[in-house]
Amino acid sequence: MTHAEGVARPGADAADTDHTDQPYQVMPALSGEEFDALKASLREHGCLVAIEYDEDGNVLDGHHRLRALRELGVTSHPRVIRAGLGSRSEKVAHALALNVHRRHLTPTQRSEAIMRLREAGWSVRRIASATGIPKSTVARDVQGSPERGPDAVVGDDGRTYKARKPKRPATVYVHSDHQHRTAQTALEHLGPEVPARTLDLRGLERLRRAKAAEDSRKALHDRPGTADLPGRVDIRHSDIADLDIPAGSVDLILTDPPYLQSDFATGGPWDLLGSRAATWLKPGGLLLAYCAHIHLARAINRLAPFEADGLGYWWTYAVTFPNANSGTQVWSRAITPSWRPVLAYRKAAGPSVPRYTSDPVAGDGKEKDSAHPWQQGTQEAATFIQRLTTPGDLIVDPFVGSGTVAIAALSLPGRRVIGADIEADYVALAQRRTAAAYAPLTSEA
C-alpha cells in the first residue's frame, strides 16, 4: 500500500481524506456536536483509547479521534498495530466488533452491525464475545439470517469458504509517528514470520534485526566458491578451549566474548579467555575484551585469578556510540549508556609501558542489517589495532563472529591475524566478509 492512499502514512491528516480512503470506517460519521464534544474531551483528558491500525498503516478504529487529535496538533498518542488479521473482510469485522463494543449505538445501528458480522461468517458466540453484547441479544438480532454459523465464512470475493479458527494477530504498541513508521517497516520485513503475540517496539526491532542477520548469513553462506584469504589471515572453526596458538606469540587479543550472565560461570568463556590470554600473550602483550556495563564486575572477578600468571588489569577503554542515545536501555538500572566498556589486561615483564593511546575511542557501530547480532564496528577495531600494534604483530580474536577484527587488521600494513569461532556458519561468514574486504585492497595494489 502506498502513502498516496491517504491513511497508510502515519501522521497523515484524517480530515484530508475522504471516506473512500478509509476502508475500515465502518460506522456513521459523528455529528458536528458529537465531534466537538470528542475534541473537547481529548483536549482535557488526552487520548485514553489507542487508535488501531493494520500493518499497512490503515486506521482500523479511531478515525474520529485521529481527526480530532490532528486538529488539536497532537502527534504523540497511544496507537496499536494489529498485524495478521487476515483478509479485508476480517479487518472490517474486527473494526465493527470494536465499535459495537464501545460506541453508544441505537438498537437499529447495533442490529445492523451484528448482521454484518454474521454475514462475515461470525458465529453468535464469537459476536457476543467480541462485542460484549449478551448472547441472547445477538441471537435475536440474527434471526432469519443465513445459517452459515461458524462453519463457513464469506471471503473478499463474495464466495463462501470453510471457516478456520480466527488467527490471533500480532499486536504492537507505539506512540509517535516515528515509532509507527519503524514498526511498520519491521512488520513489512518480517511478513508472515511475525509472531502472534503482543510486542513492544524494541522486541519487534530485535526480531527484524535477527531476521536480517539470518537472511544476510544465508546469502553469504550460499555464495559459490571458497573464500580467498591472504596468507596473513587465518580463520578457523574452533572453540577457544581447542584453539592451538604457540605460547608467548601473540601481541594483541582483541575480542568480543559472549557476556550473558551464564558465560561468567566457572569454566565458561571468560575463564578460558583469561587462561589462554595468560598463555598466548608475549610479555607486554594486551588483551582487550568488550563487556556490558552490567557485567563488568563479573568479568573483572573472573579474570582476577590470572594475575598470578602475569595477566594484570590495565585499563577500561570507552568506545562511544555513533549517536548519544543509540545504546540499549538497561531497564534494571534506568540508564541508557552512550559508550561501551572494553577491558584491557596486560601480560607482565614486557616494556615499561605500551605505545601511548588516548581514551575514549569513537565507535562506528555494526553494519546495517549485520549478519551477526553482536557485530562491533570495523573502524573502532582498526583504531585499537593501529594504536597498540606495529607491522608484523600477531592479533588474535578467539570469538571472531562475523570477522570484524580480521577485516580491521587486514586494513593495516603487515598485521597478522588468527580468528576462530565455535559456530561453523560464523566461520564461513567471517571468511567471506574478510575475503570481500581483501578484494578491493588487492585491486588497488
C-alpha positions, 0 to 999 in steps of 0.5 A: 500500500502506498502513502498516496492512499491517504491513511497508510502514512502515519501522521497523515491528516484524517480530515484530508481524506475522504471516506473512500480512503478509509476502508475500515470506517465502518460506522456513521460519521459523528455529528458536528456536536458529537465531534466537538464534544470528542475534541473537547474531551481529548483536549482535557483528558488526552487520548485514553483509547489507542487508535488501531491500525493494520500493518499497512498503516490503515486506521482500523478504529479511531478515525474520529479521534485521529481527526480530532487529535490532528486538529488539536496538533497532537502527534504523540498518542497511544496507537496499536498495530494489529498485524495478521488479521487476515483478509479485508473482510476480517479487518472490517469485522474486527473494526465493527466488533470494536465499535459495537463494543464501545460506541453508544449505538441505537438498537437499529445501528447495533442490529445492523452491525451484528448482521454484518458480522454474521454475514462475515461468517461470525458465529453468535458466540464469537459476536457476543464475545467480541462485542460484549453484547449478551448472547441472547441479544445477538441471537435475536438480532440474527434471526432469519439470517443465513445459517452459515454459523461458524462453519463457513465464512464469506471471503473478499470475493463474495464466495463462501469458504470453510471457516478456520479458527480466527488467527490471533494477530500480532499486536504492537504498541507505539506512540509517535509517528516515528515509532509507527513508521519503524514498526511498520517497516519491521512488520513489512520485513518480517511478513508472515514470520511475525509472531502472534503475540503482543510486542513492544517496539524494541522486541519487534526491532530485535526480531527484524534485526535477527531476521536480517542477520539470518537472511544476510548469513544465508546469502553469504553462506550460499555464495559459490566458491571458497573464500580467498584469504591472504596468507596473513589471515587465518580463520578457523572453526574452533572453540577457544578451549581447542584453539592451538596458538604457540605460547608467548606469540601473540601481541594483541587479543582483541575480542568480543566474548559472549557476556550473558550472565551464564558465560561468567560461570566457572569454566565458561568463556571468560575463564578460558579467555583469561587462561589462554590470554595468560598463555598466548600473550608475549610479555607486554602483550594486551588483551582487550575484551568488550563487556556490558556495563552490567557485567563488568564486575563479573568479568573483572572477578573472573579474570582476577585469578590470572594475575598470578600468571602475569595477566594484570588489569590495565585499563577500561577503554570507552568506545562511544556510540555513533549517536548519544542515545543509540545504546540499549536501555538497561531497564534494571538500572534506568540508564541508557549508556552512550559508550561501551566498556572494553577491558584491557589486561596486560601480560607482565615483564614486557616494556615499561609501558605500551605505545601511548593511546588516548581514551575514549575511542569513537565507535562506528557501530555494526553494519546495517542489517549485520549478519551477526547480532553482536557485530562491533564496528570495523573502524573502532577495531582498526583504531585499537589495532593501529594504536597498540600494534606495529607491522608484523604483530600477531592479533588474535580474536578467539570469538571472531563472529562475523570477522570484524577484527580480521577485516580491521587488521587486514586494513593495516600494513603487515598485521597478522591475524588468527580468528576462530569461532565455535559456530561453523556458519560464523566461520564461513561468514567471517571468511567471506566478509574478510575475503570481500574486504581483501578484494578491493585492497588487492585491486588497488595494489 
